[in-house]
């Protein structure tokens, strides 16, 4: 299972085994020194990008 949440405004990724948690960060009010950012989901892959399109993190999703 994959859960997205953006409330903290800080990019994050945690693999809990049966659940992957991802936070895209924030496009408008980033916190903790992070860039304005978003997540792109592709089958089997998450990519974090700045709003300028620069990839700063990539995580392969676990296979079921």
mmCIF file of the N, C-alpha and C atoms, coordinates in Angstrom:
data_MODEL
# 
_entry.id   MODEL 
# 
loop_
_atom_site.group_PDB 
_atom_site.id 
_atom_site.type_symbol 
_atom_site.label_atom_id 
_atom_site.label_alt_id 
_atom_site.label_comp_id 
_atom_site.label_asym_id 
_atom_site.label_entity_id 
_atom_site.label_seq_id 
_atom_site.pdbx_PDB_ins_code 
_atom_site.Cartn_x 
_atom_site.Cartn_y 
_atom_site.Cartn_z 
_atom_site.occupancy 
_atom_site.B_iso_or_equiv 
_atom_site.pdbx_formal_charge 
_atom_site.auth_seq_id 
_atom_site.auth_comp_id 
_atom_site.auth_asym_id 
_atom_site.auth_atom_id 
_atom_site.pdbx_PDB_model_num 
ATOM 1   N N  . UNK A 1 1  ? 0.844  -1.176 0.000   1.00 0.00 ? 1  UNK A N  1 
ATOM 2   C CA . UNK A 1 1  ? 0.000  0.000  0.000   1.00 0.00 ? 1  UNK A CA 1 
ATOM 3   C C  . UNK A 1 1  ? 0.884  1.232  0.000   1.00 0.00 ? 1  UNK A C  1 
ATOM 4   N N  . UNK A 1 2  ? 0.381  2.290  -0.599  1.00 0.00 ? 2  UNK A N  1 
ATOM 5   C CA . UNK A 1 2  ? 1.117  3.545  -0.709  1.00 0.00 ? 2  UNK A CA 1 
ATOM 6   C C  . UNK A 1 2  ? 0.273  4.665  -0.142  1.00 0.00 ? 2  UNK A C  1 
ATOM 7   N N  . UNK A 1 3  ? 0.848  5.447  0.784   1.00 0.00 ? 3  UNK A N  1 
ATOM 8   C CA . UNK A 1 3  ? 0.130  6.558  1.391   1.00 0.00 ? 3  UNK A CA 1 
ATOM 9   C C  . UNK A 1 3  ? 0.910  7.844  1.152   1.00 0.00 ? 3  UNK A C  1 
ATOM 10  N N  . UNK A 1 4  ? 0.210  8.842  0.614   1.00 0.00 ? 4  UNK A N  1 
ATOM 11  C CA . UNK A 1 4  ? 0.796  10.167 0.435   1.00 0.00 ? 4  UNK A CA 1 
ATOM 12  C C  . UNK A 1 4  ? 0.172  11.107 1.452   1.00 0.00 ? 4  UNK A C  1 
ATOM 13  N N  . UNK A 1 5  ? 1.008  11.960 2.028   1.00 0.00 ? 5  UNK A N  1 
ATOM 14  C CA . UNK A 1 5  ? 0.521  12.986 2.941   1.00 0.00 ? 5  UNK A CA 1 
ATOM 15  C C  . UNK A 1 5  ? 1.447  14.179 2.820   1.00 0.00 ? 5  UNK A C  1 
ATOM 16  N N  . UNK A 1 6  ? 0.899  15.364 2.792   1.00 0.00 ? 6  UNK A N  1 
ATOM 17  C CA . UNK A 1 6  ? 1.728  16.551 2.629   1.00 0.00 ? 6  UNK A CA 1 
ATOM 18  C C  . UNK A 1 6  ? 1.665  17.518 3.782   1.00 0.00 ? 6  UNK A C  1 
ATOM 19  N N  . UNK A 1 7  ? 1.071  17.155 4.887   1.00 0.00 ? 7  UNK A N  1 
ATOM 20  C CA . UNK A 1 7  ? 0.803  18.101 5.965   1.00 0.00 ? 7  UNK A CA 1 
ATOM 21  C C  . UNK A 1 7  ? 2.053  18.718 6.591   1.00 0.00 ? 7  UNK A C  1 
ATOM 22  N N  . UNK A 1 8  ? 3.153  17.989 6.666   1.00 0.00 ? 8  UNK A N  1 
ATOM 23  C CA . UNK A 1 8  ? 4.345  18.508 7.357   1.00 0.00 ? 8  UNK A CA 1 
ATOM 24  C C  . UNK A 1 8  ? 5.142  19.510 6.523   1.00 0.00 ? 8  UNK A C  1 
ATOM 25  N N  . UNK A 1 9  ? 4.926  19.567 5.213   1.00 0.00 ? 9  UNK A N  1 
ATOM 26  C CA . UNK A 1 9  ? 5.641  20.466 4.301   1.00 0.00 ? 9  UNK A CA 1 
ATOM 27  C C  . UNK A 1 9  ? 7.115  20.099 4.161   1.00 0.00 ? 9  UNK A C  1 
ATOM 28  N N  . UNK A 1 10 ? 7.492  18.865 4.551   1.00 0.00 ? 10 UNK A N  1 
ATOM 29  C CA . UNK A 1 10 ? 8.867  18.390 4.468   1.00 0.00 ? 10 UNK A CA 1 
ATOM 30  C C  . UNK A 1 10 ? 8.879  17.088 3.663   1.00 0.00 ? 10 UNK A C  1 
ATOM 31  N N  . UNK A 1 11 ? 9.686  16.993 2.596   1.00 0.00 ? 11 UNK A N  1 
ATOM 32  C CA . UNK A 1 11 ? 9.751  15.753 1.832   1.00 0.00 ? 11 UNK A CA 1 
ATOM 33  C C  . UNK A 1 11 ? 10.176 14.578 2.713   1.00 0.00 ? 11 UNK A C  1 
ATOM 34  N N  . UNK A 1 12 ? 9.528  13.429 2.520   1.00 0.00 ? 12 UNK A N  1 
ATOM 35  C CA . UNK A 1 12 ? 9.859  12.260 3.346   1.00 0.00 ? 12 UNK A CA 1 
ATOM 36  C C  . UNK A 1 12 ? 9.488  10.968 2.623   1.00 0.00 ? 12 UNK A C  1 
ATOM 37  N N  . UNK A 1 13 ? 10.156 9.890  3.047   1.00 0.00 ? 13 UNK A N  1 
ATOM 38  C CA . UNK A 1 13 ? 9.867  8.547  2.543   1.00 0.00 ? 13 UNK A CA 1 
ATOM 39  C C  . UNK A 1 13 ? 10.168 7.567  3.661   1.00 0.00 ? 13 UNK A C  1 
ATOM 40  N N  . UNK A 1 14 ? 9.212  6.683  3.952   1.00 0.00 ? 14 UNK A N  1 
ATOM 41  C CA . UNK A 1 14 ? 9.419  5.635  4.952   1.00 0.00 ? 14 UNK A CA 1 
ATOM 42  C C  . UNK A 1 14 ? 8.786  4.348  4.434   1.00 0.00 ? 14 UNK A C  1 
ATOM 43  N N  . UNK A 1 15 ? 9.563  3.264  4.481   1.00 0.00 ? 15 UNK A N  1 
ATOM 44  C CA . UNK A 1 15 ? 9.059  1.949  4.081   1.00 0.00 ? 15 UNK A CA 1 
ATOM 45  C C  . UNK A 1 15 ? 8.813  1.151  5.354   1.00 0.00 ? 15 UNK A C  1 
ATOM 46  N N  . UNK A 1 16 ? 7.551  0.887  5.645   1.00 0.00 ? 16 UNK A N  1 
ATOM 47  C CA . UNK A 1 16 ? 7.169  0.155  6.846   1.00 0.00 ? 16 UNK A CA 1 
ATOM 48  C C  . UNK A 1 16 ? 6.864  -1.319 6.542   1.00 0.00 ? 16 UNK A C  1 
ATOM 49  N N  . UNK A 1 17 ? 7.328  -1.807 5.407   1.00 0.00 ? 17 UNK A N  1 
ATOM 50  C CA . UNK A 1 17 ? 7.090  -3.199 5.033   1.00 0.00 ? 17 UNK A CA 1 
ATOM 51  C C  . UNK A 1 17 ? 5.814  -3.349 4.224   1.00 0.00 ? 17 UNK A C  1 
ATOM 52  N N  . UNK A 1 18 ? 4.659  -3.313 4.880   1.00 0.00 ? 18 UNK A N  1 
ATOM 53  C CA . UNK A 1 18 ? 3.390  -3.448 4.153   1.00 0.00 ? 18 UNK A CA 1 
ATOM 54  C C  . UNK A 1 18 ? 2.797  -2.092 3.775   1.00 0.00 ? 18 UNK A C  1 
ATOM 55  N N  . UNK A 1 19 ? 3.479  -1.008 4.150   1.00 0.00 ? 19 UNK A N  1 
ATOM 56  C CA . UNK A 1 19 ? 3.000  0.353  3.840   1.00 0.00 ? 19 UNK A CA 1 
ATOM 57  C C  . UNK A 1 19 ? 4.190  1.240  3.524   1.00 0.00 ? 19 UNK A C  1 
ATOM 58  N N  . UNK A 1 20 ? 4.091  1.981  2.427   1.00 0.00 ? 20 UNK A N  1 
ATOM 59  C CA . UNK A 1 20 ? 5.093  2.992  2.096   1.00 0.00 ? 20 UNK A CA 1 
ATOM 60  C C  . UNK A 1 20 ? 4.430  4.348  2.279   1.00 0.00 ? 20 UNK A C  1 
ATOM 61  N N  . UNK A 1 21 ? 5.092  5.211  3.056   1.00 0.00 ? 21 UNK A N  1 
ATOM 62  C CA . UNK A 1 21 ? 4.608  6.563  3.303   1.00 0.00 ? 21 UNK A CA 1 
ATOM 63  C C  . UNK A 1 21 ? 5.495  7.530  2.534   1.00 0.00 ? 21 UNK A C  1 
ATOM 64  N N  . UNK A 1 22 ? 4.897  8.458  1.803   1.00 0.00 ? 22 UNK A N  1 
ATOM 65  C CA . UNK A 1 22 ? 5.659  9.461  1.067   1.00 0.00 ? 22 UNK A CA 1 
ATOM 66  C C  . UNK A 1 22 ? 5.027  10.832 1.245   1.00 0.00 ? 22 UNK A C  1 
ATOM 67  N N  . UNK A 1 23 ? 5.872  11.826 1.429   1.00 0.00 ? 23 UNK A N  1 
ATOM 68  C CA . UNK A 1 23 ? 5.437  13.208 1.549   1.00 0.00 ? 23 UNK A CA 1 
ATOM 69  C C  . UNK A 1 23 ? 6.126  13.995 0.440   1.00 0.00 ? 23 UNK A C  1 
ATOM 70  N N  . UNK A 1 24 ? 5.358  14.713 -0.380  1.00 0.00 ? 24 UNK A N  1 
ATOM 71  C CA . UNK A 1 24 ? 5.963  15.450 -1.488  1.00 0.00 ? 24 UNK A CA 1 
ATOM 72  C C  . UNK A 1 24 ? 6.695  16.717 -1.070  1.00 0.00 ? 24 UNK A C  1 
ATOM 73  N N  . UNK A 1 25 ? 6.525  17.152 0.173   1.00 0.00 ? 25 UNK A N  1 
ATOM 74  C CA . UNK A 1 25 ? 7.045  18.450 0.581   1.00 0.00 ? 25 UNK A CA 1 
ATOM 75  C C  . UNK A 1 25 ? 5.950  19.474 0.380   1.00 0.00 ? 25 UNK A C  1 
ATOM 76  N N  . UNK A 1 26 ? 6.304  20.629 -0.137  1.00 0.00 ? 26 UNK A N  1 
ATOM 77  C CA . UNK A 1 26 ? 5.308  21.687 -0.334  1.00 0.00 ? 26 UNK A CA 1 
ATOM 78  C C  . UNK A 1 26 ? 5.667  22.535 -1.540  1.00 0.00 ? 26 UNK A C  1 
ATOM 79  N N  . UNK A 1 27 ? 4.680  22.840 -2.354  1.00 0.00 ? 27 UNK A N  1 
ATOM 80  C CA . UNK A 1 27 ? 4.921  23.744 -3.489  1.00 0.00 ? 27 UNK A CA 1 
ATOM 81  C C  . UNK A 1 27 ? 4.936  25.200 -3.045  1.00 0.00 ? 27 UNK A C  1 
ATOM 82  N N  . UNK A 1 28 ? 4.271  25.515 -1.920  1.00 0.00 ? 28 UNK A N  1 
ATOM 83  C CA . UNK A 1 28 ? 4.166  26.931 -1.534  1.00 0.00 ? 28 UNK A CA 1 
ATOM 84  C C  . UNK A 1 28 ? 4.888  27.299 -0.241  1.00 0.00 ? 28 UNK A C  1 
ATOM 85  N N  . UNK A 1 29 ? 4.892  26.422 0.768   1.00 0.00 ? 29 UNK A N  1 
ATOM 86  C CA . UNK A 1 29 ? 5.478  26.764 2.065   1.00 0.00 ? 29 UNK A CA 1 
ATOM 87  C C  . UNK A 1 29 ? 6.375  25.646 2.600   1.00 0.00 ? 29 UNK A C  1 
ATOM 88  N N  . UNK A 1 30 ? 7.516  25.378 1.941   1.00 0.00 ? 30 UNK A N  1 
ATOM 89  C CA . UNK A 1 30 ? 8.389  24.305 2.416   1.00 0.00 ? 30 UNK A CA 1 
ATOM 90  C C  . UNK A 1 30 ? 8.963  24.642 3.788   1.00 0.00 ? 30 UNK A C  1 
ATOM 91  N N  . UNK A 1 31 ? 9.241  23.600 4.569   1.00 0.00 ? 31 UNK A N  1 
ATOM 92  C CA . UNK A 1 31 ? 9.799  23.777 5.922   1.00 0.00 ? 31 UNK A CA 1 
ATOM 93  C C  . UNK A 1 31 ? 11.105 23.015 6.067   1.00 0.00 ? 31 UNK A C  1 
ATOM 94  N N  . UNK A 1 32 ? 11.807 23.287 7.154   1.00 0.00 ? 32 UNK A N  1 
ATOM 95  C CA . UNK A 1 32 ? 13.065 22.616 7.517   1.00 0.00 ? 32 UNK A CA 1 
ATOM 96  C C  . UNK A 1 32 ? 14.132 22.738 6.438   1.00 0.00 ? 32 UNK A C  1 
ATOM 97  N N  . UNK A 1 33 ? 14.160 23.863 5.743   1.00 0.00 ? 33 UNK A N  1 
ATOM 98  C CA . UNK A 1 33 ? 15.188 24.101 4.734   1.00 0.00 ? 33 UNK A CA 1 
ATOM 99  C C  . UNK A 1 33 ? 14.989 23.374 3.422   1.00 0.00 ? 33 UNK A C  1 
ATOM 100 N N  . UNK A 1 34 ? 13.827 22.728 3.250   1.00 0.00 ? 34 UNK A N  1 
ATOM 101 C CA . UNK A 1 34 ? 13.583 21.999 2.003   1.00 0.00 ? 34 UNK A CA 1 
ATOM 102 C C  . UNK A 1 34 ? 13.191 22.953 0.882   1.00 0.00 ? 34 UNK A C  1 
ATOM 103 N N  . UNK A 1 35 ? 13.327 22.477 -0.349  1.00 0.00 ? 35 UNK A N  1 
ATOM 104 C CA . UNK A 1 35 ? 12.939 23.253 -1.529  1.00 0.00 ? 35 UNK A CA 1 
ATOM 105 C C  . UNK A 1 35 ? 11.445 23.157 -1.775  1.00 0.00 ? 35 UNK A C  1 
ATOM 106 N N  . UNK A 1 36 ? 10.912 24.071 -2.557  1.00 0.00 ? 36 UNK A N  1 
ATOM 107 C CA . UNK A 1 36 ? 9.546  23.936 -3.068  1.00 0.00 ? 36 UNK A CA 1 
ATOM 108 C C  . UNK A 1 36 ? 9.568  22.673 -3.920  1.00 0.00 ? 36 UNK A C  1 
ATOM 109 N N  . UNK A 1 37 ? 8.658  21.724 -3.651  1.00 0.00 ? 37 UNK A N  1 
ATOM 110 C CA . UNK A 1 37 ? 8.790  20.424 -4.302  1.00 0.00 ? 37 UNK A CA 1 
ATOM 111 C C  . UNK A 1 37 ? 7.462  19.714 -4.519  1.00 0.00 ? 37 UNK A C  1 
ATOM 112 N N  . UNK A 1 38 ? 7.553  18.638 -5.305  1.00 0.00 ? 38 UNK A N  1 
ATOM 113 C CA . UNK A 1 38 ? 6.402  17.780 -5.605  1.00 0.00 ? 38 UNK A CA 1 
ATOM 114 C C  . UNK A 1 38 ? 6.917  16.364 -5.831  1.00 0.00 ? 38 UNK A C  1 
ATOM 115 N N  . UNK A 1 39 ? 5.969  15.407 -5.904  1.00 0.00 ? 39 UNK A N  1 
ATOM 116 C CA . UNK A 1 39 ? 6.312  14.006 -6.216  1.00 0.00 ? 39 UNK A CA 1 
ATOM 117 C C  . UNK A 1 39 ? 5.697  13.647 -7.563  1.00 0.00 ? 39 UNK A C  1 
ATOM 118 N N  . UNK A 1 40 ? 6.467  12.910 -8.332  1.00 0.00 ? 40 UNK A N  1 
ATOM 119 C CA . UNK A 1 40 ? 5.963  12.287 -9.551  1.00 0.00 ? 40 UNK A CA 1 
ATOM 120 C C  . UNK A 1 40 ? 5.898  10.785 -9.278  1.00 0.00 ? 40 UNK A C  1 
ATOM 121 N N  . UNK A 1 41 ? 4.716  10.204 -9.453  1.00 0.00 ? 41 UNK A N  1 
ATOM 122 C CA . UNK A 1 41 ? 4.548  8.753  -9.292  1.00 0.00 ? 41 UNK A CA 1 
ATOM 123 C C  . UNK A 1 41 ? 4.582  8.109  -10.665 1.00 0.00 ? 41 UNK A C  1 
ATOM 124 N N  . UNK A 1 42 ? 5.429  7.107  -10.794 1.00 0.00 ? 42 UNK A N  1 
ATOM 125 C CA . UNK A 1 42 ? 5.467  6.244  -11.970 1.00 0.00 ? 42 UNK A CA 1 
ATOM 126 C C  . UNK A 1 42 ? 5.345  4.824  -11.436 1.00 0.00 ? 42 UNK A C  1 
ATOM 127 N N  . UNK A 1 43 ? 4.772  3.903  -12.178 1.00 0.00 ? 43 UNK A N  1 
ATOM 128 C CA . UNK A 1 43 ? 4.656  2.536  -11.664 1.00 0.00 ? 43 UNK A CA 1 
ATOM 129 C C  . UNK A 1 43 ? 6.009  2.025  -11.146 1.00 0.00 ? 43 UNK A C  1 
ATOM 130 N N  . UNK A 1 44 ? 6.053  1.707  -9.859  1.00 0.00 ? 44 UNK A N  1 
ATOM 131 C CA . UNK A 1 44 ? 7.260  1.190  -9.240  1.00 0.00 ? 44 UNK A CA 1 
ATOM 132 C C  . UNK A 1 44 ? 8.285  2.223  -8.826  1.00 0.00 ? 44 UNK A C  1 
ATOM 133 N N  . UNK A 1 45 ? 7.965  3.513  -8.955  1.00 0.00 ? 45 UNK A N  1 
ATOM 134 C CA . UNK A 1 45 ? 8.967  4.549  -8.715  1.00 0.00 ? 45 UNK A CA 1 
ATOM 135 C C  . UNK A 1 45 ? 8.327  5.843  -8.215  1.00 0.00 ? 45 UNK A C  1 
ATOM 136 N N  . UNK A 1 46 ? 8.985  6.480  -7.258  1.00 0.00 ? 46 UNK A N  1 
ATOM 137 C CA . UNK A 1 46 ? 8.628  7.827  -6.824  1.00 0.00 ? 46 UNK A CA 1 
ATOM 138 C C  . UNK A 1 46 ? 9.824  8.734  -7.088  1.00 0.00 ? 46 UNK A C  1 
ATOM 139 N N  . UNK A 1 47 ? 9.539  9.928  -7.625  1.00 0.00 ? 47 UNK A N  1 
ATOM 140 C CA . UNK A 1 47 ? 10.597 10.912 -7.879  1.00 0.00 ? 47 UNK A CA 1 
ATOM 141 C C  . UNK A 1 47 ? 10.189 12.245 -7.266  1.00 0.00 ? 47 UNK A C  1 
ATOM 142 N N  . UNK A 1 48 ? 11.066 12.821 -6.454  1.00 0.00 ? 48 UNK A N  1 
ATOM 143 C CA . UNK A 1 48 ? 10.828 14.142 -5.881  1.00 0.00 ? 48 UNK A CA 1 
ATOM 144 C C  . UNK A 1 48 ? 11.530 15.156 -6.757  1.00 0.00 ? 48 UNK A C  1 
ATOM 145 N N  . UNK A 1 49 ? 10.796 16.208 -7.115  1.00 0.00 ? 49 UNK A N  1 
ATOM 146 C CA . UNK A 1 49 ? 11.345 17.250 -7.981  1.00 0.00 ? 49 UNK A CA 1 
ATOM 147 C C  . UNK A 1 49 ? 11.163 18.618 -7.343  1.00 0.00 ? 49 UNK A C  1 
ATOM 148 N N  . UNK A 1 50 ? 12.140 19.501 -7.592  1.00 0.00 ? 50 UNK A N  1 
ATOM 149 C CA . UNK A 1 50 ? 11.932 20.900 -7.259  1.00 0.00 ? 50 UNK A CA 1 
ATOM 150 C C  . UNK A 1 50 ? 10.970 21.457 -8.306  1.00 0.00 ? 50 UNK A C  1 
ATOM 151 N N  . UNK A 1 51 ? 10.445 22.632 -8.073  1.00 0.00 ? 51 UNK A N  1 
ATOM 152 C CA . UNK A 1 51 ? 9.540  23.223 -9.058  1.00 0.00 ? 51 UNK A CA 1 
ATOM 153 C C  . UNK A 1 51 ? 10.263 23.655 -10.325 1.00 0.00 ? 51 UNK A C  1 
ATOM 154 N N  . UNK A 1 52 ? 11.605 23.648 -10.293 1.00 0.00 ? 52 UNK A N  1 
ATOM 155 C CA . UNK A 1 52 ? 12.394 23.897 -11.499 1.00 0.00 ? 52 UNK A CA 1 
ATOM 156 C C  . UNK A 1 52 ? 12.616 22.612 -12.291 1.00 0.00 ? 52 UNK A C  1 
ATOM 157 N N  . UNK A 1 53 ? 12.102 21.475 -11.780 1.00 0.00 ? 53 UNK A N  1 
ATOM 158 C CA . UNK A 1 53 ? 12.224 20.206 -12.480 1.00 0.00 ? 53 UNK A CA 1 
ATOM 159 C C  . UNK A 1 53 ? 13.454 19.395 -12.124 1.00 0.00 ? 53 UNK A C  1 
ATOM 160 N N  . UNK A 1 54 ? 14.243 19.840 -11.145 1.00 0.00 ? 54 UNK A N  1 
ATOM 161 C CA . UNK A 1 54 ? 15.441 19.107 -10.739 1.00 0.00 ? 54 UNK A CA 1 
ATOM 162 C C  . UNK A 1 54 ? 15.064 17.968 -9.792  1.00 0.00 ? 54 UNK A C  1 
ATOM 163 N N  . UNK A 1 55 ? 15.449 16.757 -10.146 1.00 0.00 ? 55 UNK A N  1 
ATOM 164 C CA . UNK A 1 55 ? 15.173 15.604 -9.293  1.00 0.00 ? 55 UNK A CA 1 
ATOM 165 C C  . UNK A 1 55 ? 16.169 15.601 -8.135  1.00 0.00 ? 55 UNK A C  1 
ATOM 166 N N  . UNK A 1 56 ? 15.647 15.510 -6.889  1.00 0.00 ? 56 UNK A N  1 
ATOM 167 C CA . UNK A 1 56 ? 16.549 15.468 -5.743  1.00 0.00 ? 56 UNK A CA 1 
ATOM 168 C C  . UNK A 1 56 ? 16.409 14.198 -4.913  1.00 0.00 ? 56 UNK A C  1 
ATOM 169 N N  . UNK A 1 57 ? 15.447 13.362 -5.256  1.00 0.00 ? 57 UNK A N  1 
ATOM 170 C CA . UNK A 1 57 ? 15.318 12.063 -4.590  1.00 0.00 ? 57 UNK A CA 1 
ATOM 171 C C  . UNK A 1 57 ? 14.558 11.114 -5.507  1.00 0.00 ? 57 UNK A C  1 
ATOM 172 N N  . UNK A 1 58 ? 14.930 9.830  -5.425  1.00 0.00 ? 58 UNK A N  1 
ATOM 173 C CA . UNK A 1 58 ? 14.287 8.784  -6.228  1.00 0.00 ? 58 UNK A CA 1 
ATOM 174 C C  . UNK A 1 58 ? 14.221 7.530  -5.363  1.00 0.00 ? 58 UNK A C  1 
ATOM 175 N N  . UNK A 1 59 ? 13.049 6.940  -5.292  1.00 0.00 ? 59 UNK A N  1 
ATOM 176 C CA . UNK A 1 59 ? 12.871 5.714  -4.511  1.00 0.00 ? 59 UNK A CA 1 
ATOM 177 C C  . UNK A 1 59 ? 12.111 4.686  -5.343  1.00 0.00 ? 59 UNK A C  1 
ATOM 178 N N  . UNK A 1 60 ? 12.707 3.503  -5.488  1.00 0.00 ? 60 UNK A N  1 
ATOM 179 C CA . UNK A 1 60 ? 12.004 2.393  -6.116  1.00 0.00 ? 60 UNK A CA 1 
ATOM 180 C C  . UNK A 1 60 ? 11.021 1.828  -5.101  1.00 0.00 ? 60 UNK A C  1 
ATOM 181 N N  . UNK A 1 61 ? 9.801  1.606  -5.522  1.00 0.00 ? 61 UNK A N  1 
ATOM 182 C CA . UNK A 1 61 ? 8.794  1.060  -4.615  1.00 0.00 ? 61 UNK A CA 1 
ATOM 183 C C  . UNK A 1 61 ? 8.959  -0.442 -4.501  1.00 0.00 ? 61 UNK A C  1 
ATOM 184 N N  . UNK A 1 62 ? 8.732  -0.990 -3.291  1.00 0.00 ? 62 UNK A N  1 
ATOM 185 C CA . UNK A 1 62 ? 8.841  -2.433 -3.137  1.00 0.00 ? 62 UNK A CA 1 
ATOM 186 C C  . UNK A 1 62 ? 7.816  -3.160 -3.996  1.00 0.00 ? 62 UNK A C  1 
ATOM 187 N N  . UNK A 1 63 ? 8.189  -4.318 -4.490  1.00 0.00 ? 63 UNK A N  1 
ATOM 188 C CA . UNK A 1 63 ? 7.248  -5.118 -5.273  1.00 0.00 ? 63 UNK A CA 1 
ATOM 189 C C  . UNK A 1 63 ? 6.438  -6.013 -4.333  1.00 0.00 ? 63 UNK A C  1 
ATOM 190 N N  . UNK A 1 64 ? 5.168  -6.203 -4.632  1.00 0.00 ? 64 UNK A N  1 
ATOM 191 C CA . UNK A 1 64 ? 4.329  -7.030 -3.742  1.00 0.00 ? 64 UNK A CA 1 
ATOM 192 C C  . UNK A 1 64 ? 4.714  -8.492 -3.763  1.00 0.00 ? 64 UNK A C  1 
# 
